[in-house]
Amino acid sequence: MQTPTFVEVIGHLKAPVKGPSIAFAIIFAISFVLHVVQISKHKAWPLLWILPCACIIFIAGYICREYNAFHPKDEGTLAPDQGLLLNAVPIFTAGLYLLVFRLVFITNFSPRWRWVLWFILSIYMSAVVSITSQGAAGLFDATASLGTVRSALALLKASAVIQLSLIVAFIAILAVFHRRYSAAKTSDAAQIKKIRIATATLYVSAVLILARNIFRTVQIFSHANSPAWRTETFFWVFDAAPLAVVTLLLNVTCPAKWLLGEERNPNCSA
């Protein structure tokens, strides 16, 4: 008897529950429109162009997932479904990193730190998106060989660890910037309020993405028969919902509105 494939063990991947996917697609479609409007209004395309792009990928992923819910026998959209949703997260998270670069400018950190952060982001984007795409294509292919599944699983494990490590580093860097700015002798109350709102938004967003990354890391290191894989509710609670909250939070607070108009604070130099 042939050994069941990874996809066959996790039955809900081929037949997810109907309804929630289209709801999340609508949420990200609304968020996409709001991002475009706000970015255009504040002329923030060089800083935040990546957020609406990530929303488009989320929308496509959830549409594929909803299609799979109604067409469980069509395995052609399974890998795109998983690949799009997995790849959308590091791309979306890069938008938060770009906002931190803006904080670096405002707090007047030395140029070497800005170049270090740009280098990290470039490596992050190219490496994580590449290995995540290859991993999803192999792991969620119902016809893949055992060797292909093992290689793909290793790639997704590496992707999960990298993403988890970087979001932790992101929170640490944000805390350093926050501390230095708070300690600076800044008398501009309006500026202090703006930076606090932007920083609080980034903290909340980072914590939610951290929770999502912890879930995905636990999941990818778990056996295919484990609840982390087989219970679809975990995906909606620890993956879909936190990311939806983050994108809507960015719409509500719009950090670009608070950061783009600020000048460097010479008292925060490093």
N, C-alpha and C positions, 0 to 999 in steps of 0.2 A: 504493500500500500504506500502511495506517495505521501511524503511529509507535507502537511498543510503549509502554505506560504504565510509570510508575516501578515499580509493583508487579509487572508482568509481567517486567521486566528482572531484578528480584531474586526469583528463583523460590522460594527457601526461605521467604519471607514467607507465601506462600500454602500451602506444604506443609512446615512445619518438621519436624525429626526427632522421631520418636515416643519418648516416655518421659521425657526430662529435665524437661519442663515440669511433669508431675505430681509428680515428685520434689521440685522446688523449691516447688511449691504445698504439699506436705506439710511441708517445712522451715519455710515461713512460717506455716503453720497451727500447728505446734508452738510457734514463736516467739510467735505471737499469744496462745496460752494462757498461756505463761510471762510475757509482758508484763502481761497482765491480773492474774495471780496476784501478781506482784511489785509492780505499781503499787498494787493493793489493799492488800497487806500493809504497804507503806511509806507509804500515804496520799499517793501522788504523782500523782493524777489531774490536778490543776491544772498540773503541770509536764510530764508525759509522756503525756497522753491521746492525743497525735498518733501515737505509735508503734504501738499496736494498730490504729488506723485505717489507717495506711499498710500494715500487714501484710494487712489485709482486701483492700486494692486490689491488692497483689501477688498474693494468692491468686486473685482474680478474673481478673487478667491472665494468669496461668499456666494457669488452667483454660481460658480462651479460646484460648490458644496450643496447648494439647493438643487441644482440639476441632478446631482448624484442621489439626492434624497428621493427624487421622483423616477430616476432611471438607474436603479441599483445594479442592473446587469451590464451597463455600459461602463467598462473599466478604463476607457480612454481618457476620461477627465479626472481620474482619481489622483494621479501624480501631479497634474497642474493645480488641482484643488489644494493639496497639501503643500506643494512647492510655493505657490503664490502666498498663502497665509504665513508660511514660515519665513519667506524672504521679505515680506512686507515689514516685519518687526524691526530687523536691523536697519532697514532703510528709514523707517519712521523714527527710530531712536537716534539716528544720525542728525535729525533735525534738532533734537535737544542738545546734542554736542555742539552744533553750530551756535546755539544760543549761549552756551558756556564760553565759546570763543569771544562772543560779544562782551560777556562779563570780564573776560581777560583784558580786553581793550579798555573797558571802563575803569577797571581797578589798576590799570597801568602796569601790569606785569611786564617783565622784560621781554624783548622780542624772541629770545631763545625758547621761552615757554610756549609762545604762540606757534612757533614752527614745530615744536615737539608735538603739540596737540594736533596740528594739521597733519603731521606725519602719521600719528596714531589713527586718526580718522580715515586717512587714505588706505592704510593697510587693513583697517577694520572693514571698510566697505568692500574692497576688492576681495579680500580673503573670505569673509563670512558669507557674502552673497554667493560667491563661486562654490564654496564647499557645501553650502546649504542647498543650492540648486542641484548639484550632482548627487548629494545624499538623498534628497527627496525623490529624485527621478529613479534612483535604484531601489530604495527601501519600499516605496509605495507602488512598485510595478508588480502586479499579480503574477506576471510571467517570469520574473527575474530569478536567476539561479541563486543557490545558497551562497556562493562566493560573492556574487554581486550584492546581495542583501547584507552580508557581513561588512563589506567595504563601505557600502552606503551608510550603514549604522555607525561605523567608526567616524565617518565624515560628519554626521549629524551630532555625534557626541562631542567632537572637537568644536563644532559651531556653537553648541550649547555652552560649553565651558568658556569659550572666548567671550560670548555675549554676557554671560554671568559675571565674568571677571571685569569686563569693561564697565558694566553698569555700577558695580561696586566702586571701581576707580572713579567713575563719574561723580558719584555721591561724595566721595572723599575730596575730590578737587573742588566741587561746589561748596563744600563745607569750609575749605581753606579760603576761597574767594569771599565767602560770606563773612568769615571771621575778620579778614583783613579790611574789608569794607566797613564793617561795624566798628572796628577799632580806629578807623581813620577819623580825623577831625573835620568832619563835613558839617557845615552849618546850614546847608540847603535842605530844609525839611521836605520840600516837594520831591527833591531827588531821592532822598532817603526812602520816602514812601514808595516811589516807583521801583526802586531796586528791591525793596522788601517784597512787593507784590510779585515781581518777576522771579525772585529767588524762591519764594514760597511755592509758586506754580511749578518750578523745576524740581523742588524737593518732592512734592506730592506725585508728580509725574514719574520721577525716578523710582520712588518706592513702589508704585503700582507696577512699573515695568520690571523691577527687581522681583516682585512676587510672581509675575508671569514667567520670568526667566528661571526662577527656582523650580516652578512647576514643570516647565519643559525639560529642565536638566534632570529632575527626578524621573520624569516620564521616559526620556530617551535612554536612561541607564537602567530602566526596569524591564522585566520580561514582558513579552507580548501578552501574556495571560494576566498580568497584574491589573488591579483596578485603575491605575494611572492611565492605562491604555484603553481598557474595556468599558470604563464608565464615562460616557460622553458628557455627563454633567460637569465633570472636572474641567473639560475643555471650555465650556461656556462660562464657568465661574472664575477660573484662574487664568484664562487666556483671552477669550473674546471680550468679556465684560471689562477687565482692567484697561485694555487698549481703547475700548470705546469711551470710557470715562476720561482717559488721558487726552484723546483727540478733541472731545467736547470741552474739557477744561481749558485747553489751549485756545479754543474758539472763544470761550467766555472771558478769559483774562488777557489773551493776546499779548504775550510777552514782548513782541516786537514793538508794540505801542509804547512800552515803558523803557525799552533799551535803546532804540534807534536814535532817539533824540538826545541821548545823554553824551556828555563829553568826558574825557578822561579825568580821573581824580588823581592829581599828583601826589596825594598823601598816601596812596595805596601801592606805591611802587615796591617791586621786589627785586 
